[in-house]
Amino acid sequence: MKTCISILYVLAVFQTLVAGASIPRQFEKFSTTRRQLNATQVQRELGSQVSNTTVIYGPEDSRDKNPTARWSIYARPRIQVVIEPGLVSDISTIVKYCNANSIEFLAINRGHGSTASLGSFNGIQINMAPFRDIRIQASGESAWFGGGVYDGQATRYLWDQGYVTTTGACNCVGMLGPGLGGGHGPLEGVYGLISDNFRQLNVILANGTAITVNSTSHADLLWGMKGAGHNFGIVTSFELNIFPRGPDLWHYHNYIWQGSHLDAIFTAFNNFHRNGSTPVNMTVNFGGFQYNSSISSTDPIIWWTFAYRGTATEAETLLAPFNVIEAVVSESGDVPYPDVSFAQGNGETQFICQDNQVRITATAGLQAYNLTAEHLIYSGFKQRIASNPVLAAGGGILHEGYSTEAVDKINGDDSAYPFRADHHLMLAQIIIPPNNKSIEREAWKWATEVRDQWNAGQPGRPVNNYVNYANGYEAVETIYGHESWRLERLKGLKKVYDPENRFRFYNPIVKGGKNGHH
């Protein structure tokens, strides 16, 4: 009789596996994922447990123009079911459901993550878009932001109320994606990184538990959330410092130069930035090399844009070294701060924000520009215009410079963000046609070449990769810090707050499943 019961039990388990349902935990060696899901099935199993405003649907559902659209589709996650929670409490329920059924989950906001590690995901997407509320606190010193708030939305709303806060420079990007990795942006020289201004965060852990993280509650995790936060939980809302908005107008100045001025341009930049001593109100500048056949059919152009927190008179005095360099295009103006991103080409409707592009990237962190390296990079671009114009057409060699005074004043040991000494963020980005493996191989070769040339131009410095620009193929210490104590501390936090390594799809500290197993 016992033998018959055992056989029946084994058959029942086998039928469960065939049906694609959850695997009993006693049979799991490591976390697994259901390979076949559909919205009807998830609705049947989960629907009664969540609020009636929660929406569950498939990735091709017609109610949403493109629910799984991403900024880069190089290594897009496989989304089988999309869930838009109606209430914050539903997120805990969804996570617990996924855990009970061996389903992976991925919370997204604007879909700008572009690391290759996202390509290993296969499961349920939790859309954070419903949580876009902003509540300014009575003190006027902070505000609560929902986990779905994005840069342009926050900047416009706060400005109209008389405030600003630290965001990224690109209007279409979510606040939390960059913020959990540090978060560079126009106001960092005045107020610090996004993460430097976190007061507290409401977080759903990997087991579905909801906690508040601040200086007195889970203070150990607050350290980790400031620079490596993607690895630890889903942030449903966060309290961030806000500040009086300051000058009514900002000044911008955009240039296009020919490549023959490369030496003069980068010499002026090194004098301008003085290795981390950029004038604090010259908030952000960025630019680089690009192909523009209307200006030259053989040579890349050098384009650049500056944003100054204040008057044109003050700004143009500082920009005098650039104004004496003969420009093909020179345009400037004064606009309210929320319009600066559009003036610099980072608006929500502009080219940089276009979704569903195949983007091949490589990054580096620098303290100063090396003229020899810049010449090599420029020459490599020029060679590709001649030899592979399709590849060259999508090439962009980006240099970002910030005023960093407030960032530098913060002790680097006080947060997981490891690279405060990097004054410039560099990004080689090549947009290529889809489904073209030949072009893709050449794009990776080019991006890697540019990255290596930047790093070779600063001998003696470690190779650093800003986590929000990292492509996912880099060594973990180049993303989260070279000091052994940093990595040990982060791994220790993983053991406490995510021992099953459920949050491993965005440049993970620990790769693979539980305890790093694949």
Summary of the structure (lengths in Angstrom):
residues: 518
radius of gyration: 24.1
end to end distance: 39.7
largest distance: 94.7
contacts: 1737
relative contact order: 0.12
helix: 37%
strand: 22%
